């Protein structure tokens, strides 16, 4: 087991003492309930934002719930750059509320607009439903940019875990002209390869004592994309894209106590080799899921502030390049 941050160790200890069961030990419904309860115990206090607005976008499976945050301190009539954010949870868990605190923090950190997307979840809606909803959400906010007071030329995508998977796929679809182009991708311990073949899957097992293990990922993947042919498509495993050349610039956050560690680091390496501007932040002492634990993990705030600074810098460069 790699180094463990004291705050992360305390989280794991509390979960063990509370008798927390692995998600794969129950049904999807039980996993959702456990996930929501776990988030509530580690969330930071909500920060104030200038606006928090629920709305929806049309999608193939019906309306897609979304939530818009405008940072406190930004002018009410300002046209702001935007981060379109997708929550984690193995494509099975999570919603707008489980990541509300995080999206508020992100909005303040980047002093812009964050729009969270409540995409359809597996197993009721398996692959490619999440990608379809993400694509529909991105297309909608570009169409409605003027009404939403966002700059359609400065839209970034981001997400944690399964949400990072969706963001990475949409970024490549935009590069290919299948969706509106995005200018940045913020990927927090993203799922990049559904083959589960990297060494970190063999290191971070049920014996490691962490909440996301190889068995948990098998539970998620088997519900999201049970067909091997789907798992191999780059819309499910973006590392399988033929090339990452001309993908949007990226910030990739990974942590060692996570079966997803190696694939996230490999994706950052491939972006670098393709000539894409990329920053990789690897935490050798953190656990999967820490980014939503700002109430008990002290390093979350500084990391989000760093991400906000990266976004601001990219948006500044984009604004300067406009005619």
Secondary structure, DSSP 8 states (H G I E B T S, - for coil): -----HHHHHHHHHHHHTT---GGGS-HHHHHHHHHHHHHHH-------SEEEEEEE--TTS-EEEEEEE-TTS-TT--EEEEEEE--STTTS--TTTTHHHHHHHHHHHTSEEEEEE---TTTT-TTHHHHHHHHHHHHHHHTHHHHTEEEEEEEEEEETHHHHHHHHHHHHHHTTSS---SEEEEES----TT--SHHHHHSSGGG--SS-HHHHHHHHHHH--SHHHHHSTTT-GGGSS--TT--EEEEEEEEESTTHHHHHHHHHHHHHTT--EEEEEEEEEETTGGG-TTT-THHHHHHHHHHHHHHHHHHHHHHH--
